[in-house]
């Protein structure tokens, strides 16, 4: 791995003096610095199949592998999924699969593409312009196509909004003015807002949690309390037009709660 890093570093280093000896000395020094600034790269894989087959997740597996009986239960319903780079894969793909199977129209809505400043030194794939990156826990795993951007949507176009978690996704969303404006307006309409895992942080930034009962991933629960919410330790909490859930293992319960809320109204 160090050899690979050195080869990559050599390919990028171009500022050398005219003297070959001086160039060699500079190159060696710069490689030493690059190696100290770089971490070891590795590719890990946590496919969805491993999650579904993990001990204790039998109910989650059965939820996805049991055919949906009523494919028109949510016919005519339109749902926006607010997400950005770093969303937890199963927390988006799971509910989207289920809601579509029930007949709902689902749009993936992301902030406008905003590349990192050049001085950050990042290489962004071309597909990042109209896709968002999925993670499993903290490992990037794939990309999902975006249907619309947050500046293009209106409250009247949707019956519900749901926000997947992922440690990075909410930070990307809560910084976007179009996302926060939409969440605030959607909340005023009384239509359903559903958020799972880290996603309630977006609702905290939108300042709509005061007096609300809710739940979320364990390490953000103090933030939700500080935002005025009453945090409960249970798989799903429904309070008025707000549905929240804790983590990927709760995806089935979360998805069913969204379906039940929409059918009841």
C-alpha positions as CSV (number, residue, x, y, z in Angstrom):
1,X,0.0,0.0,0.0
2,X,2.9,2.4,0.8
3,X,4.4,1.6,-2.7
4,X,1.1,2.5,-4.3
5,X,0.9,5.7,-2.4
6,X,4.5,6.6,-3.4
7,X,3.7,5.9,-7.1
8,X,0.7,8.1,-6.9
9,X,2.6,10.8,-5.2
10,X,5.4,10.7,-7.7
11,X,2.9,11.1,-10.5
12,X,1.6,14.3,-8.9
13,X,4.9,15.9,-7.9
14,X,6.1,18.3,-10.6
15,X,7.9,21.2,-8.9
16,X,11.6,20.1,-9.0
17,X,14.8,22.1,-9.4
18,X,17.0,21.9,-12.5
19,X,19.6,19.8,-10.7
20,X,18.9,16.1,-10.9
21,X,20.5,15.6,-7.4
22,X,18.4,18.4,-5.9
23,X,15.3,17.0,-7.6
24,X,16.0,13.6,-6.1
25,X,16.4,15.1,-2.7
26,X,13.2,17.1,-3.0
27,X,11.3,14.1,-4.3
28,X,12.4,11.9,-1.4
29,X,11.5,14.6,1.2
30,X,8.1,15.2,-0.4
31,X,7.3,11.5,-0.5
32,X,8.1,11.2,3.2
33,X,5.8,14.1,3.9
34,X,3.0,12.7,1.6
35,X,3.3,9.3,3.4
36,X,2.9,11.0,6.8
37,X,-0.1,13.0,5.6
38,X,-1.8,9.9,4.0
39,X,-3.8,7.2,5.6
40,X,-3.8,3.6,4.5
41,X,-6.4,3.0,1.8
42,X,-8.7,0.0,1.8
43,X,-11.9,-1.1,0.2
44,X,-14.4,-2.8,2.5
45,X,-17.7,-4.3,1.5
46,X,-20.9,-4.6,3.6
47,X,-23.5,-5.7,1.1
48,X,-27.2,-5.5,2.0
49,X,-27.3,-9.2,1.9
50,X,-25.0,-9.4,4.9
51,X,-27.3,-7.0,6.8
52,X,-30.4,-9.0,6.0
53,X,-28.7,-12.3,6.9
54,X,-27.1,-11.1,10.1
55,X,-28.3,-12.8,13.3
56,X,-31.2,-11.0,14.9
57,X,-32.4,-9.4,11.6
58,X,-34.8,-12.2,10.7
59,X,-37.8,-9.9,10.8
60,X,-36.1,-7.3,8.6
61,X,-35.3,-9.9,6.1
62,X,-38.8,-11.3,6.1
63,X,-40.2,-7.8,5.5
64,X,-38.3,-7.3,2.3
65,X,-38.7,-10.9,1.0
66,X,-42.4,-11.1,1.6
67,X,-44.3,-9.9,-1.5
68,X,-46.5,-6.8,-1.0
69,X,-50.1,-7.8,-1.1
70,X,-51.8,-4.5,-2.1
71,X,-49.8,-2.9,-4.9
72,X,-52.3,0.0,-5.1
73,X,-52.5,0.9,-1.4
74,X,-50.7,4.2,-2.0
75,X,-51.7,4.8,-5.6
76,X,-51.9,8.5,-6.2
77,X,-49.6,9.4,-3.3
78,X,-46.5,11.3,-4.1
79,X,-43.5,11.2,-1.8
80,X,-40.2,13.2,-1.8
81,X,-37.1,11.7,-0.4
82,X,-34.7,14.4,0.8
83,X,-31.2,13.1,0.7
84,X,-27.6,14.1,-0.1
85,X,-24.2,12.5,-0.2
86,X,-23.6,10.2,2.7
87,X,-27.1,8.7,3.2
88,X,-27.4,5.3,4.8
89,X,-28.2,3.0,1.9
90,X,-30.9,0.8,3.3
91,X,-32.6,3.7,5.0
92,X,-33.3,5.2,1.5
93,X,-33.6,2.2,-0.7
94,X,-35.7,0.2,1.8
95,X,-38.6,2.6,2.2
96,X,-38.4,3.6,-1.4
97,X,-38.7,0.0,-2.5
98,X,-41.7,-0.5,-0.2
99,X,-43.5,2.7,-1.0
100,X,-43.1,2.1,-4.7
101,X,-44.3,-1.5,-4.3
102,X,-47.5,0.0,-2.7
103,X,-48.1,2.2,-5.8
104,X,-46.7,5.5,-4.6
105,X,-44.7,7.9,-6.8
106,X,-41.3,8.6,-5.1
107,X,-38.9,11.3,-6.1
108,X,-35.3,11.5,-4.9
109,X,-34.7,15.1,-4.1
110,X,-31.2,16.5,-3.4
111,X,-29.6,19.9,-2.9
112,X,-28.2,21.5,-6.1
113,X,-24.8,20.1,-7.0
114,X,-22.2,22.2,-5.3
115,X,-18.6,20.9,-6.0
116,X,-16.0,21.4,-3.3
117,X,-13.7,24.3,-3.8
118,X,-10.6,23.6,-5.9
119,X,-8.3,24.2,-3.0
120,X,-9.7,21.1,-1.2
121,X,-7.9,19.0,-3.8
122,X,-10.8,16.5,-4.3
123,X,-11.5,14.5,-7.4
124,X,-15.2,14.3,-8.0
125,X,-16.7,11.7,-10.4
126,X,-18.8,13.1,-13.2
127,X,-21.9,11.2,-12.0
128,X,-21.8,13.3,-8.8
129,X,-23.6,16.0,-10.7
130,X,-26.8,14.1,-10.8
131,X,-26.3,11.3,-8.3
132,X,-25.8,11.1,-4.5
133,X,-23.5,8.7,-2.7
134,X,-24.7,5.9,-0.5
135,X,-22.9,4.6,2.6
136,X,-23.3,1.6,4.8
137,X,-22.3,2.7,8.3
138,X,-19.2,4.7,7.3
139,X,-18.3,2.9,4.1
140,X,-19.2,4.4,0.6
141,X,-21.1,1.7,-1.3
142,X,-22.8,3.2,-4.4
143,X,-24.8,6.0,-6.0
144,X,-28.5,6.8,-6.6
145,X,-29.9,9.0,-9.4
146,X,-31.5,12.3,-8.3
147,X,-34.9,13.1,-9.8
148,X,-35.2,16.7,-8.7
149,X,-33.3,19.4,-6.7
150,X,-34.5,21.0,-3.6
151,X,-34.9,24.4,-5.3
152,X,-37.3,22.9,-7.8
153,X,-40.0,21.4,-5.5
154,X,-43.2,22.8,-4.0
155,X,-45.1,21.7,-0.9
156,X,-48.3,21.2,-2.9
157,X,-46.6,18.6,-5.1
158,X,-46.2,16.0,-2.3
159,X,-48.2,14.1,0.3
160,X,-45.1,13.2,2.4
161,X,-41.4,13.8,2.8
162,X,-39.0,11.3,4.3
163,X,-35.4,11.8,5.1
164,X,-32.9,8.9,5.4
165,X,-30.1,8.9,7.9
166,X,-26.4,8.4,7.5
167,X,-23.8,10.3,9.5
168,X,-22.9,12.7,6.6
169,X,-26.2,13.1,4.9
170,X,-28.0,15.3,7.5
171,X,-25.0,17.6,7.7
172,X,-25.2,18.1,3.9
173,X,-28.9,18.7,4.1
174,X,-29.1,21.0,7.1
175,X,-26.7,23.4,5.5
176,X,-28.9,23.8,2.4
177,X,-31.3,26.8,2.6
178,X,-33.7,25.3,0.0
179,X,-34.0,22.1,2.1
180,X,-34.6,23.9,5.4
181,X,-37.2,26.2,3.8
182,X,-39.0,23.3,2.2
183,X,-39.1,21.3,5.5
184,X,-40.4,24.3,7.4
185,X,-43.1,25.0,4.8
186,X,-44.0,21.3,4.6
187,X,-44.4,21.1,8.4
188,X,-46.8,24.1,8.4
189,X,-49.0,22.3,5.8
190,X,-49.5,19.4,8.3
191,X,-48.3,16.9,5.8
192,X,-46.2,13.9,6.8
193,X,-42.5,14.4,7.6
194,X,-40.7,11.1,8.4
195,X,-37.0,10.9,9.5
196,X,-34.9,8.0,10.5
197,X,-31.5,7.6,12.3
198,X,-29.5,10.8,12.1
199,X,-32.1,12.5,9.9
200,X,-34.0,14.3,12.7
201,X,-31.0,16.6,12.9
202,X,-32.4,18.2,9.8
203,X,-35.6,18.8,11.6
204,X,-33.7,20.3,14.5
205,X,-32.1,22.8,12.1
206,X,-35.5,23.6,10.7
207,X,-36.6,24.3,14.3
208,X,-39.8,22.2,14.2
209,X,-39.1,19.9,17.1
210,X,-40.2,22.0,20.1
211,X,-42.7,20.0,22.2
212,X,-42.6,17.0,19.8
213,X,-42.1,13.4,20.9
214,X,-39.6,11.6,18.7
215,X,-36.6,9.3,18.5
216,X,-33.3,9.1,16.6
217,X,-29.9,7.5,16.6
218,X,-28.4,7.3,20.0
219,X,-25.6,9.7,19.6
220,X,-27.9,12.5,18.4
221,X,-30.5,12.1,21.1
222,X,-29.0,14.9,23.3
223,X,-29.2,17.2,20.2
224,X,-32.8,16.4,19.7
225,X,-33.5,17.2,23.4
226,X,-31.7,20.4,23.1
227,X,-33.8,21.3,20.1
228,X,-36.9,21.0,22.3
229,X,-38.0,17.5,21.6
230,X,-39.0,14.7,24.0
231,X,-36.9,11.7,23.0
232,X,-38.3,8.2,23.5
233,X,-36.4,4.9,23.2
234,X,-38.5,2.9,20.8
235,X,-38.4,1.8,17.2
236,X,-40.9,4.3,15.8
237,X,-42.5,7.4,17.3
238,X,-45.5,9.0,15.7
239,X,-46.5,12.5,16.9
240,X,-49.0,14.4,14.7
241,X,-47.4,14.8,11.3
242,X,-44.0,13.6,12.4
243,X,-42.7,10.0,12.3
244,X,-39.2,9.2,13.5
245,X,-37.1,6.1,13.9
246,X,-33.7,5.1,15.4
247,X,-31.5,3.1,13.0
248,X,-31.3,0.8,9.9
249,X,-32.7,-2.2,11.8
250,X,-36.0,-0.2,12.3
251,X,-36.5,0.3,8.6
252,X,-39.4,-2.1,8.3
253,X,-41.3,-0.6,11.2
254,X,-40.5,2.9,9.9
255,X,-41.8,2.1,6.4
256,X,-45.0,0.5,7.7
257,X,-45.6,3.5,9.9
258,X,-45.3,5.8,6.9
259,X,-47.7,3.6,4.9
260,X,-50.3,3.5,7.7
261,X,-50.2,7.3,8.2
262,X,-50.8,8.0,4.5
263,X,-53.6,5.4,4.2
264,X,-55.3,6.8,7.3
265,X,-55.4,10.2,5.6
